[in-house]
Amino acid sequence: MLQQGHPQAIEPVAGAASHVRTSALATQTTSARDPVPTAPATITRAPAKGAPTDAEVRAAVARFQAAVARYHLDRLNLSGALIDPASLPPGQWYTSIASVYTDYGLPVACGGVLHVPELGVANKTLPCGTKVTFYYGGRAIRVPVIDRGPYIAGREWDLTGATAEALHFPGLGPIEWRIG
């Protein structure tokens, strides 16, 4: 039987995470003694504080789809930037809410101007240049912190349009991440 890793009891520097797991590719094993789930592990009566509403998610997805069409993000060849998830070393993954920004032509906090094909992420606290690996929908990418934000309650990350497009991230929602 494979032994499972245990999450550490500390939070990452980037801020609070809503979920922690030990690996994107963790193999689950069960024994004959494991109980069979008969109900949800938790019952949620309301969204978490700061969580986006359904209307906010729909609006963010629509804005990102408009940006994809306007800036032809779907025509960028970003396959070379992706990482094979199987090649990632084992470790903890955190889950936080991310959004997308497409403020092309405007300055970014870490220097320079945001361009359409730029891969990067905004975070309020990590130093500029810090590499962050994101995992979404079976795709992984490692990008640097290039800007500050997001400044909307409950959101930890703002992906550039190119980063979101590479991951096939829809525009707003949970994403798995880790430093490095």
VEXNUFI-367759 format. One record per atom (N, C-alpha, C, O): x, y, z; atom name. Coordinates in pm, 1 decimal. Layout:
N
         u         v         w  atom
         X         Y         Z    CA
...
***
This chain:
180
         u         v         w  atom
      83.9    -117.0       0.0     N
       0.0       0.0       0.0    CA
      89.2     124.5       0.0     C
     186.3     130.6      75.4     O
      57.1     224.0     -84.2     N
     132.3     348.0     -89.5    CA
     100.2     434.0      30.9     C
     -15.3     442.4      72.8     O
     201.3     497.7      86.5     N
     176.5     587.7     196.7    CA
     150.2     726.5     142.0     C
     215.2     770.5      47.2     O
      54.9     795.0     202.0     N
      18.2     928.6     161.1    CA
     104.0    1030.3     235.1     C
     137.7    1008.7     351.5     O
     140.4    1141.5     169.6     N
     207.4    1251.3     236.5    CA
     108.1    1327.7     322.4     C
     -13.0    1315.6     303.6     O
     157.5    1404.2     414.1     N
      71.3    1483.2     500.6    CA
      99.8    1630.4     478.7     C
     216.2    1670.4     476.8     O
      -5.5    1714.2     461.6     N
      16.9    1857.2     442.8    CA
      85.0    1917.9     564.3     C
      62.8    1874.0     677.1     O
     167.6    2018.3     541.3     N
     230.0    2089.9     651.4    CA
     125.8    2177.6     719.1     C
      23.0    2210.3     659.8     O
     152.4    2215.1     841.9     N
      57.1    2294.0     918.4    CA
      80.7    2443.2     904.8     C
      25.4    2520.9     982.6     O
     161.6    2485.6     807.8     N
     187.3    2627.9     791.2    CA
     124.7    2676.1     661.8     C
     105.0    2598.4     568.3     O
      93.9    2803.0     657.1     N
      39.8    2863.2     535.8    CA
     155.6    2915.2     451.3     C
     258.6    2953.4     506.8     O
     142.0    2917.8     320.0     N
     246.8    2972.3     234.8    CA
     253.4    3123.9     249.3     C
     159.4    3186.8     297.8     O
     362.9    3180.6     207.6     N
     386.0    3324.3     219.0    CA
     282.8    3404.0     139.2     C
     246.5    3514.7     178.7     O
     235.7    3349.4      28.6     N
     148.2    3424.7     -60.3    CA
      14.0    3457.1       2.5     C
     -54.8    3545.8     -48.1     O
     -26.9    3392.3     107.3     N
    -154.3    3423.5     171.8    CA
    -230.9    3299.4     203.4     C
    -181.2    3187.7     188.8     O
    -352.0    3319.7     246.8     N
    -435.8    3208.1     289.3    CA
    -478.7    3124.6     170.0     C
    -514.7    3178.7      65.5     O
    -475.0    2996.5     185.0     N
    -521.3    2904.2      82.2    CA
    -644.2    2833.8     135.0     C
    -653.6    2803.8     254.0     O
    -738.4    2807.5      46.0     N
    -860.6    2744.5      90.8    CA
    -848.7    2592.2      94.2     C
    -933.3    2525.3     153.5     O
    -745.4    2537.0      31.7     N
    -734.5    2392.4      23.2    CA
    -588.1    2355.1       2.2     C
    -515.0    2426.6     -66.4     O
    -546.0    2246.0      59.7     N
    -409.5    2197.8      41.9    CA
    -415.8    2050.5       6.7     C
    -495.5    1976.0      63.8     O
    -332.2    2007.9     -87.0     N
    -318.8    1865.9    -114.9    CA
    -173.6    1837.8    -145.5     C
     -96.6    1930.1    -171.9     O
    -135.6    1712.7    -142.4     N
       6.2    1680.9    -149.9    CA
      61.0    1667.4    -290.1     C
     181.7    1684.3    -307.6     O
     -18.4    1638.3    -390.8     N
      34.9    1625.5    -524.9    CA
     -77.0    1632.3    -626.7     C
    -187.7    1584.2    -602.3     O
     -47.7    1691.8    -739.9     N
    -147.7    1698.6    -846.6    CA
    -175.0    1560.5    -903.4     C
    -280.2    1536.6    -962.7     O
     -81.8    1471.4    -885.4     N
     -95.3    1338.8    -943.9    CA
     -97.9    1230.4    -836.3     C
     -62.1    1115.5    -862.1     O
    -140.5    1267.6    -715.8     N
    -140.1    1172.1    -603.9    CA
    -225.9    1050.8    -637.4     C
    -337.6    1063.1    -687.7     O
    -171.3     935.3    -608.6     N
    -245.2     812.2    -630.7    CA
    -321.6     778.0    -503.5     C
    -261.9     765.6    -396.6     O
    -451.3     762.9    -514.3     N
    -533.4     729.2    -399.3    CA
    -543.7     576.7    -388.5     C
    -568.1     507.3    -487.2     O
    -524.9     527.6    -268.7     N
    -542.4     385.1    -245.4    CA
    -640.4     368.4    -131.0     C
    -647.2     452.0     -40.8     O
    -715.0     261.9    -135.1     N
    -809.9     233.4     -28.6    CA
    -790.3      90.1      16.4     C
    -740.1       5.6     -57.8     O
    -830.7      65.0     138.5     N
    -824.8     -71.6     188.4    CA
    -966.4    -119.0     214.7     C
   -1061.2     -40.8     209.0     O
    -980.0    -246.1     243.4     N
   -1112.0    -303.9     269.3    CA
   -1174.9    -242.3     393.3     C
   -1297.0    -246.3     408.5     O
   -1093.5    -184.8     482.9     N
   -1146.5    -125.6     606.4    CA
   -1193.4      18.2     589.3     C
   -1260.8      71.1     677.6     O
   -1159.6      82.9     478.3     N
   -1199.6     221.6     458.8    CA
   -1351.3     231.0     448.2     C
   -1413.8     151.9     377.5     O
   -1411.5     328.6     518.7     N
   -1556.8     343.4     510.4    CA
   -1597.6     395.3     372.7     C
   -1520.9     465.1     306.4     O
   -1716.5     361.3     331.5     N
   -1771.1     408.2     205.6    CA
   -1847.4     537.5     234.1     C
   -1935.8     538.4     319.7     O
   -1815.1     646.9     163.9     N
   -1885.9     771.4     189.8    CA
   -2034.3     758.0     157.5     C
   -2072.5     701.6      55.0     O
   -2116.0     810.5     246.3     N
   -2261.1     807.7     225.2    CA
   -2318.9     947.2     216.0     C
   -2437.1     963.2     185.7     O
   -2236.8    1049.6     241.9     N
   -2282.1    1188.2     238.0    CA
   -2160.9    1277.4     211.3     C
   -2047.0    1231.2     218.9     O
   -2184.9    1404.2     180.4     N
   -2071.9    1495.0     160.0    CA
   -1987.4    1507.7     286.3     C
   -2038.4    1492.6     397.4     O
   -1859.1    1535.4     269.3     N
   -1770.1    1551.8     384.1    CA
   -1810.0    1673.0     466.9     C
   -1800.5    1670.7     589.6     O
   -1854.6    1778.4     400.0     N
   -1904.1    1896.6     469.3    CA
   -2029.5    1945.0     398.8     C
   -2050.5    1918.3     280.5     O
   -2110.4    2014.7     471.7     N
   -2230.4    2073.8     414.2    CA
   -2211.1    2224.1     416.6     C
   -2194.4    2283.7     522.9     O
   -2213.4    2285.0     299.0     N
   -2193.9    2427.7     287.9    CA
   -2329.5    2494.1     268.8     C
   -2402.5    2463.2     174.6     O
   -2361.5    2584.3     357.8     N
   -2489.1    2653.8     349.9    CA
   -2477.7    2788.3     278.0     C
   -2578.4    2845.6     236.5     O
   -2354.9    2838.3     263.6     N
   -2334.0    2966.3     197.1    CA
   -2192.8    2968.3     138.0     C
   -2104.7    2895.7     184.2     O
   -2172.0    3050.5      37.0     N
   -2036.4    3061.9     -19.1    CA
   -1939.2    3114.8      85.0     C
   -1978.7    3184.9     178.1     O
   -1812.8    3081.0      68.8     N
   -1708.2    3130.9     158.9    CA
   -1699.4    3282.2     147.0     C
   -1728.3    3338.3      41.3     O
   -1659.6    3348.2     255.1     N
   -1645.6    3492.7     255.3    CA
   -1548.8    3534.7     145.2     C
   -1438.4    3481.2     135.3     O
   -1589.6    3628.5      64.4     N
   -1506.2    3676.7     -44.5    CA
   -1516.9    3595.4    -172.4     C
   -1458.4    3633.7    -273.7     O
   -1589.7    3484.4    -171.0     N
   -1603.7    3401.7    -291.1    CA
   -1685.2    3476.7    -396.1     C
   -1780.3    3546.9    -361.5     O
   -1649.7    3463.0    -523.3     N
   -1726.2    3532.1    -626.6    CA
   -1865.6    3472.2    -640.8     C
   -1885.2    3351.8    -624.1     O
   -1961.2    3557.7    -671.5     N
   -2097.6    3510.8    -694.7    CA
   -2105.1    3447.2    -833.0     C
   -2013.4    3462.3    -913.7     O
   -2213.6    3376.4    -860.1     N
   -2233.0    3318.5    -992.9    CA
   -2232.6    3427.4   -1099.9     C
   -2176.8    3409.0   -1208.1     O
   -2295.2    3540.8   -1068.7     N
   -2299.9    3651.6   -1165.0    CA
   -2159.4    3706.4   -1191.3     C
   -2126.5    3738.4   -1305.5     O
   -2076.6    3717.5   -1087.8     N
   -1939.3    3765.6   -1105.9    CA
   -1858.8    3668.3   -1191.1     C
   -1780.1    3710.3   -1276.0     O
   -1878.0    3539.3   -1169.1     N
   -1806.6    3438.5   -1248.0    CA
   -1849.4    3448.7   -1394.6     C
   -1764.8    3451.2   -1484.0     O
   -1980.3    3454.5   -1419.0     N
   -2028.0    3465.2   -1557.1    CA
   -1972.6    3590.9   -1625.5     C
   -1930.2    3585.4   -1740.9     O
   -1973.1    3704.0   -1553.6     N
   -1922.7    3829.3   -1611.0    CA
   -1772.9    3819.8   -1640.4     C
   -1727.8    3865.2   -1745.6     O
   -1695.3    3761.1   -1548.6     N
   -1550.7    3747.4   -1568.6    CA
   -1520.6    3655.7   -1686.2     C
   -1431.2    3684.5   -1765.8     O
   -1593.2    3546.9   -1697.8     N
   -1573.8    3454.7   -1809.6    CA
   -1606.1    3525.5   -1941.6     C
   -1533.0    3511.2   -2039.7     O
   -1715.4    3601.5   -1943.5     N
   -1753.5    3675.1   -2064.4    CA
   -1646.9    3778.6   -2100.7     C
   -1613.6    3793.8   -2218.3     O
   -1592.2    3851.1   -2000.3     N
   -1486.3    3949.3   -2026.4    CA
   -1362.5    3881.2   -2083.4     C
   -1300.8    3931.6   -2177.2     O
   -1326.6    3766.9   -2026.8     N
   -1206.8    3698.5   -2076.4    CA
   -1230.3    3645.0   -2217.7     C
   -1140.5    3653.0   -2301.5     O
   -1347.9    3591.1   -2245.7     N
   -1377.8    3543.7   -2381.0    CA
   -1370.8    3659.0   -2481.0     C
   -1324.6    3640.6   -2593.6     O
   -1416.4    3777.7   -2440.5     N
   -1408.1    3895.0   -2528.0    CA
   -1261.8    3933.2   -2551.3     C
   -1224.1    3969.4   -2662.7     O
   -1179.0    3925.2   -2445.8     N
   -1036.1    3956.3   -2459.7    CA
    -967.2    3854.2   -2550.2     C
    -881.2    3891.2   -2630.2     O
   -1003.4    3727.5   -2538.8     N
    -945.9    3624.0   -2625.6    CA
    -975.4    3658.4   -2771.3     C
    -887.4    3650.5   -2857.0     O
   -1100.0    3696.7   -2798.3     N
   -1137.7    3730.7   -2935.7    CA
   -1070.3    3859.6   -2981.9     C
   -1020.7    3865.9   -3094.4     O
   -1067.8    3962.5   -2897.2     N
   -1011.3    4091.5   -2935.7    CA
    -861.2    4085.3   -2959.8     C
    -811.1    4141.6   -3057.2     O
    -789.4    4016.7   -2871.0     N
    -643.9    4012.4   -2879.2    CA
    -591.0    3883.2   -2942.8     C
    -469.9    3862.0   -2947.9     O
    -679.8    3798.3   -2990.3     N
    -643.5    3672.9   -3056.6    CA
    -554.3    3585.6   -2969.5     C
    -459.0    3524.8   -3018.2     O
    -585.9    3579.8   -2839.4     N
    -507.7    3498.1   -2746.9    CA
    -507.9    3351.0   -2786.8     C
    -411.3    3278.9   -2761.7     O
    -616.3    3307.1   -2848.8     N
    -625.8    3167.1   -2889.6    CA
    -532.1    3134.8   -3006.1     C
    -515.5    3017.7   -3040.4     O
    -471.3    3235.2   -3066.8     N
    -377.5    3212.7   -3177.8    CA
    -232.6    3208.4   -3131.4     C
    -143.3    3176.7   -3209.9     O
    -208.5    3240.1   -3003.9     N
     -72.1    3234.9   -2950.9    CA
     -27.7    3089.7   -2939.3     C
    -105.6    3004.0   -2897.7     O
      96.2    3062.2   -2975.5     N
     150.2    2927.7   -2957.3    CA
     219.2    2923.7   -2821.0     C
     335.7    2961.0   -2807.8     O
     145.1    2877.9   -2720.3     N
     195.2    2874.4   -2583.4    CA
     231.6    2733.2   -2538.1     C
     262.1    2711.4   -2420.8     O
     228.5    2638.3   -2630.0     N
     254.4    2499.1   -2593.1    CA
     395.1    2480.1   -2536.9     C
     416.1    2394.0   -2451.4     O
     490.3    2558.0   -2583.2     N
     626.7    2545.7   -2533.2    CA
     642.9    2592.9   -2389.5     C
     741.5    2559.6   -2323.8     O
     547.2    2669.9   -2340.6     N
     554.3    2720.0   -2203.3    CA
     495.5    2622.0   -2102.5     C
     521.3    2632.2   -1982.6     O
     417.6    2528.5   -2151.0     N
     353.7    2432.0   -2061.0    CA
     454.8    2330.9   -2007.8     C
     553.8    2298.8   -2073.6     O
     427.6    2282.0   -1888.3     N
     510.3    2180.1   -1823.8    CA
     431.6    2050.5   -1822.8     C
     311.2    2051.5   -1796.9     O
     496.8    1940.3   -1850.3     N
     431.1    1810.3   -1838.7    CA
     402.9    1785.8   -1690.5     C
     496.7    1775.6   -1611.4     O
     275.3    1776.0   -1650.9     N
     244.5    1755.5   -1509.0    CA
     312.8    1633.0   -1448.8     C
     343.3    1631.8   -1329.5     O
     336.7    1530.9   -1529.1     N
     403.0    1409.9   -1478.0    CA
     548.3    1437.0   -1439.0     C
     606.0    1362.3   -1359.9     O
     607.8    1543.0   -1493.7     N
     747.6    1573.2   -1462.5    CA
     763.0    1660.3   -1337.8     C
     875.1    1683.4   -1292.4     O
     652.8    1708.4   -1282.3     N
     661.0    1792.4   -1163.2    CA
     698.0    1709.4   -1041.5     C
     646.3    1599.1   -1023.7     O
     786.5    1760.7    -958.1     N
     821.5    1686.3    -836.8    CA
     702.7    1682.5    -741.5     C
     618.2    1772.0    -743.8     O
     696.0    1579.3    -657.7     N
     585.6    1574.4    -562.0    CA
     596.6    1691.1    -464.2     C
     705.4    1742.9    -439.3     O
     485.0    1730.6    -410.5     N
     483.2    1840.5    -315.4    CA
     342.5    1889.6    -292.4     C
     246.8    1839.0    -351.0     O
     331.2    1988.3    -206.6     N
     200.8    2042.5    -173.6    CA
     149.1    2133.8    -282.9     C
     225.3    2206.0    -347.2     O
      18.8    2129.3    -302.7     N
     -50.5    2221.1    -392.2    CA
    -153.1    2295.1    -308.2     C
    -217.2    2236.4    -221.0     O
    -168.1    2423.5    -334.5     N
    -266.9    2506.3    -267.0    CA
    -372.8    2544.4    -369.4     C
    -343.7    2554.0    -488.6     O
    -492.6    2565.5    -324.3     N
    -599.7    2608.3    -412.7    CA
    -650.0    2743.8    -366.6     C
    -685.8    2762.2    -250.3     O
    -652.2    2837.5    -458.6     N
    -700.7    2972.5    -430.5    CA
    -780.0    3022.4    -550.8     C
    -775.6    2963.5    -658.8     O
    -852.2    3131.7    -530.2     N
    -929.7    3192.4    -638.4    CA
    -837.4    3281.5    -721.8     C
    -760.4    3361.5    -668.8     O
    -847.7    3265.2    -853.0     N
    -769.6    3345.4    -946.9    CA
    -864.0    3414.2   -1044.4     C
    -975.8    3368.5   -1067.9     O
    -817.4    3523.8   -1099.9     N
    -888.3    3593.2   -1206.0    CA
    -786.5    3624.3   -1315.5     C
    -670.6    3583.6   -1306.8     O
    -830.0    3695.8   -1417.5     N
    -744.5    3725.9   -1532.4    CA
    -745.1    3876.7   -1556.2     C
    -848.1    3942.6   -1541.5     O
    -628.6    3930.5   -1593.4     N
    -626.2    4070.7   -1633.9    CA
    -562.4    4084.7   -1770.3     C
    -468.5    4013.1   -1804.9     O
    -614.9    4177.7   -1846.6     N
    -569.2    4200.1   -1984.0    CA
    -550.6    4350.1   -2007.8     C
    -598.5    4404.8   -2107.1     O
    -480.8    4415.2   -1915.7     N
    -456.6    4559.8   -1925.4    CA
    -336.4    4587.0   -2015.7     C
    -237.2    4645.3   -1972.0     O
    -345.8    4544.6   -2141.4     N
    -234.9    4554.2   -2233.8    CA
    -197.6    4698.8   -2262.3     C
    -283.5    4785.5   -2278.6     O
     -66.6    4722.2   -2267.8     N
     -14.8    4854.7   -2294.0    CA
       4.2    4938.4   -2168.4     C
      58.9    5048.5   -2175.3     O
     -40.3    4887.5   -2053.6     N
     -24.3    4960.8   -1928.3    CA
      95.7    4907.0   -1852.1     C
     133.3    4790.9   -1868.6     O
     157.0    4992.6   -1767.2     N
     273.7    4947.3   -1690.4    CA
     237.1    4841.5   -1587.0     C
     125.2    4839.2   -1535.8     O
     333.1    4753.9   -1557.1     N
     317.1    4655.8   -1450.2    CA
     411.6    4694.1   -1336.8     C
     515.4    4756.3   -1359.8     O
     375.5    4657.0   -1215.7     N
     447.9    4700.1   -1095.7    CA
     594.5    4656.4   -1094.2     C
     678.1    4724.6   -1034.9     O
     626.3    4545.5   -1157.4     N
     763.5    4494.7   -1152.9    CA
     849.9    4549.6   -1266.4     C
     963.4    4505.6   -1284.8     O
     797.5    4644.2   -1341.5     N
     872.4    4707.2   -1449.5    CA
     823.8    4662.7   -1585.8     C
     787.1    4546.8   -1605.2     O
     823.7    4754.0   -1678.5     N
     782.4    4723.4   -1814.2    CA
     634.5    4749.0   -1836.3     C
     566.1    4809.7   -1753.9     O
     588.1    4700.9   -1949.3     N
     449.9    4719.0   -1992.9    CA
     392.9    4581.0   -2024.0     C
     464.0    4494.9   -2075.9     O
     266.3    4559.4   -1992.9     N
     202.9    4430.0   -2021.7    CA
     174.5    4417.9   -2171.5     C
     107.1    4502.8   -2229.9     O
     226.7    4311.5   -2232.7     N
     204.1    4282.0   -2374.0    CA
     117.9    4157.1   -2386.3     C
     114.9    4074.3   -2295.3     O
      48.7    4143.4   -2497.2     N
     -45.8    4032.8   -2517.6    CA
      17.0    3895.6   -2493.3     C
     -44.7    3815.6   -2422.8     O
     133.8    3862.5   -2545.7     N
     185.8    3726.2   -2526.1    CA
     258.3    3704.3   -2392.9     C
     316.7    3597.9   -2372.5     O
     255.9    3802.4   -2302.0     N
     333.9    3791.2   -2178.9    CA
     274.5    3691.1   -2080.3     C
     156.2    3696.0   -2046.5     O
     360.6    3600.7   -2035.7     N
     323.0    3503.1   -1933.8    CA
     363.5    3558.5   -1797.7     C
     478.3    3598.3   -1778.4     O
     271.4    3561.1   -1705.3     N
     302.1    3612.0   -1572.7    CA
     177.8    3611.3   -1485.4     C
      70.0    3567.9   -1526.1     O
     196.9    3660.9   -1364.3     N
      89.4    3662.7   -1266.8    CA
     106.4    3783.2   -1175.7     C
     218.1    3829.7   -1152.9     O
      -4.0    3833.0   -1124.4     N
      -0.8    3939.1   -1024.6    CA
     -35.1    3879.4    -889.3     C
    -123.7    3794.7    -877.8     O
      36.5    3924.9    -787.0     N
      10.9    3884.0    -648.9    CA
      43.3    4003.2    -560.2     C
     134.3    4080.4    -590.4     O
     -30.3    4018.5    -451.4     N
     -12.1    4135.8    -365.8    CA
     115.4    4132.6    -282.9     C
     167.7    4238.4    -247.9     O
     167.5    4013.7    -250.3     N
     276.0    4007.5    -152.5    CA
     405.3    3942.0    -198.9     C
     511.0    3973.7    -144.2     O
     402.2    3853.9    -295.1     N
     526.0    3787.0    -336.9    CA
     619.5    3883.3    -408.7     C
     573.7    3970.6    -482.4     O
     750.4    3868.2    -388.1     N
     846.4    3955.9    -456.6    CA
     839.7    3938.2    -608.5     C
     810.8    3829.9    -659.4     O
     867.1    4047.1    -678.2     N
     872.8    4041.9    -824.4    CA
     972.0    3935.3    -867.3     C
    1078.9    3920.7    -808.1     O
     935.5    3861.4    -970.3     N
    1022.6    3757.4   -1023.3    CA
    1004.2    3620.9    -959.8     C
    1055.0    3521.8   -1012.3     O
     932.7    3612.8    -847.7     N
     908.7    3483.0    -784.2    CA
     837.9    3391.7    -883.1     C
     737.5    3430.1    -943.0     O
     890.1    3271.6    -899.9     N
     828.6    3174.9    -991.2    CA
     717.4    3099.6    -918.3     C
     736.0    3051.7    -806.4     O
     601.7    3090.3    -983.6     N
     486.1    3020.2    -928.6    CA
     439.9    2919.7   -1033.5     C
     425.3    2953.6   -1150.9     O
     417.3    2797.4    -991.0     N
     366.6    2693.4   -1080.6    CA
     216.7    2681.7   -1059.4     C
     169.6    2669.4    -946.3     O
     142.1    2685.6   -1169.1     N
      -3.3    2671.9   -1165.2    CA
     -42.9    2543.0   -1234.8     C
      19.2    2501.3   -1332.6     O
    -147.8    2480.8   -1182.0     N
    -200.6    2356.8   -1238.8    CA
    -350.9    2374.1   -1252.8     C
    -420.2    2404.9   -1155.9     O
    -401.0    2354.0   -1375.0     N
    -544.1    2367.7   -1398.9    CA
    -583.0    2275.7   -1515.1     C
    -519.9    2278.2   -1620.7     O
    -684.8    2196.5   -1495.2     N
    -738.6    2113.4   -1602.6    CA
    -637.9    2021.8   -1668.9     C
    -644.4    2000.6   -1790.0     O
    -544.3    1966.9   -1591.7     N
    -445.5    1876.0   -1648.4    CA
    -327.9    1945.9   -1715.1     C
    -244.1    1879.7   -1776.4     O
    -320.0    2078.3   -1704.5     N
    -210.5    2155.6   -1763.3    CA
    -134.3    2226.0   -1652.8     C
    -192.8    2263.9   -1551.3     O
      -5.0    2243.8   -1671.3     N
      78.3    2312.3   -1572.1    CA
     168.6    2412.4   -1642.6     C
     211.1    2391.9   -1756.3     O
     196.6    2521.5   -1571.4     N
     284.5    2626.3   -1625.1    CA
     354.0    2695.3   -1507.9     C
     296.3    2709.2   -1400.0     O
     477.7    2738.3   -1529.9     N
     553.8    2812.4   -1427.9    CA
     576.8    2952.7   -1482.6     C
     634.3    2970.1   -1590.0     O
     530.7    3053.4   -1406.5     N
     540.8    3192.7   -1451.2    CA
     591.2    3281.1   -1338.4     C
     578.0    3245.3   -1221.4     O
     649.2    3396.9   -1371.8     N
     697.5    3488.2   -1268.5    CA
     588.5    3585.2   -1222.0     C
     493.8    3614.3   -1295.1     O
     603.9    3634.0   -1100.0     N
     520.6    3744.2   -1051.9    CA
     570.3    3869.4   -1123.8     C
     688.3    3903.3   -1115.5     O
     479.9    3938.2   -1194.5     N
     517.8    4057.0   -1270.6    CA
     442.1    4181.7   -1227.1     C
     474.6    4292.3   -1270.4     O
     340.8    4164.8   -1141.3     N
     255.8    4278.5   -1107.5    CA
     195.0    4260.4    -969.3     C
     209.3    4154.2    -908.7     O
     128.0    4361.8    -919.7     N
      58.4    4358.1    -791.3    CA
     -91.2    4345.2    -815.4     C
    -143.5    4396.0    -914.6     O
    -158.2    4278.5    -726.1     N
    -301.9    4257.7    -737.5    CA
    -329.8    4111.5    -713.5     C
    -237.0    4037.5    -680.7     O
    -448.9    4067.3    -727.7     N
    -571.1    4144.0    -752.1    CA
    -618.3    4214.5    -624.5     C
    -583.7    4174.1    -513.5     O
    -695.9    4317.7    -642.1     N
    -744.5    4394.7    -528.2    CA
    -894.2    4376.0    -508.1     C
    -965.8    4470.2    -473.9     O
    -939.7    4255.1    -529.5     N
   -1079.0    4217.1    -505.0    CA
   -1077.3    4111.0    -396.6     C
   -1003.6    4013.0    -406.3     O
   -1157.9    4130.0    -293.7     N
   -1160.2    4038.1    -179.5    CA
   -1178.4    3894.5    -224.9     C
   -1260.2    3865.1    -312.1     O
   -1100.4    3805.1    -164.1     N
   -1114.3    3662.4    -191.1    CA
   -1030.2    3611.0    -305.9     C
   -1024.7    3490.0    -327.7     O
    -964.8    3697.9    -379.5     N
    -882.5    3655.3    -493.2    CA
    -735.2    3666.0    -457.5     C
    -690.4    3765.7    -401.0     O
    -661.5    3562.2    -491.2     N
    -518.9    3553.5    -458.2    CA
    -430.1    3587.8    -577.7     C
    -322.0    3644.0    -560.4     O
    -474.8    3554.4    -698.4     N
    -392.4    3565.2    -818.6    CA
    -467.2    3636.9    -929.4     C
    -589.6    3628.0    -938.6     O
    -393.3    3707.9   -1013.4     N
    -442.1    3764.4   -1138.4    CA
    -349.4    3713.5   -1247.3     C
    -235.3    3758.4   -1257.5     O
    -396.8    3620.9   -1328.3     N
    -316.5    3565.4   -1437.3    CA
    -320.0    3659.5   -1556.9     C
    -423.0    3721.2   -1583.8     O
    -209.4    3671.2   -1628.8     N
    -215.2    3744.6   -1755.2    CA
    -302.1    3664.4   -1851.3     C
    -322.9    3544.4   -1833.0     O
    -352.3    3732.2   -1953.6     N
    -436.9    3663.4   -2050.8    CA
    -366.8    3545.6   -2115.4     C
    -428.4    3441.2   -2137.0     O
    -237.9    3560.7   -2146.8     N
    -162.7    3451.5   -2209.9    CA
    -148.3    3333.2   -2115.2     C
    -159.6    3218.3   -2158.0     O
    -123.4    3359.5   -1986.6     N
    -112.0    3250.8   -1888.7    CA
    -243.8    3176.1   -1877.3     C
    -246.7    3053.0   -1876.5     O
    -352.9    3251.1   -1868.4     N
    -486.1    3189.0   -1858.6    CA
    -516.2    3107.5   -1983.3     C
    -567.9    2996.2   -1973.3     O
    -485.0    3160.7   -2099.2     N
    -511.4    3089.5   -2224.7    CA
    -428.1    2961.5   -2233.2     C
    -478.1    2858.5   -2278.5     O
    -302.1    2966.7   -2190.3     N
    -216.8    2847.7   -2194.1    CA
    -275.2    2735.3   -2108.9     C
    -267.4    2618.1   -2146.0     O
    -333.8    2771.5   -1994.4     N
    -391.8    2671.6   -1903.6    CA
    -535.2    2634.5   -1939.3     C
    -591.7    2541.8   -1881.4     O
    -594.1    2706.5   -2034.4     N
    -736.9    2694.0   -2064.7    CA
    -820.2    2730.3   -1941.8     C
    -925.8    2672.1   -1917.3     O
    -770.6    2827.2   -1865.4     N
    -840.4    2877.9   -1747.1    CA
    -952.2    2969.9   -1795.5     C
    -928.3    3054.6   -1881.5     O
   -1074.4    2955.1   -1742.1     N
   -1188.7    3027.5   -1798.3    CA
   -1196.7    3176.2   -1767.2     C
   -1267.2    3247.6   -1838.5     O
   -1129.1    3226.6   -1665.6     N
   -1135.6    3368.8   -1635.7    CA
   -1150.9    3400.5   -1488.6     C
   -1102.0    3504.0   -1443.4     O
   -1217.1    3315.0   -1412.1     N
   -1233.9    3335.5   -1268.6    CA
   -1269.5    3202.6   -1205.6     C
   -1360.0    3133.6   -1252.5     O
   -1198.7    3166.0   -1099.2     N
   -1230.3    3041.6   -1030.5    CA
   -1111.1    2987.1    -955.4     C
   -1006.3    3051.4    -948.3     O
   -1127.2    2867.7    -899.1     N
   -1017.7    2807.3    -823.4    CA
    -907.1    2755.4    -915.5     C
    -933.0    2705.2   -1024.8     O
    -783.7    2769.0    -868.2     N
    -668.4    2719.9    -942.0    CA
    -568.3    2664.2    -840.3     C
    -556.4    2716.0    -729.3     O
    -497.5    2559.6    -878.6     N
    -396.4    2500.4    -791.3    CA
    -263.4    2566.9    -821.5     C
    -233.8    2600.9    -936.1     O
    -182.4    2585.1    -715.3     N
     -55.5    2654.9    -730.7    CA
      41.4    2613.3    -622.3     C
       3.7    2558.4    -518.8     O
     167.5    2641.3    -649.8     N
     273.4    2630.3    -549.1    CA
     390.5    2716.4    -593.3     C
     408.6    2744.1    -711.8     O
     469.2    2757.8    -495.5     N
     585.1    2841.6    -524.2    CA
     692.7    2754.1    -588.2     C
     718.7    2642.2    -544.2     O
     754.5    2808.2    -693.3     N
     863.5    2737.7    -758.5    CA
     825.2    2663.7    -881.8     C
     910.0    2600.6    -944.8     O
***
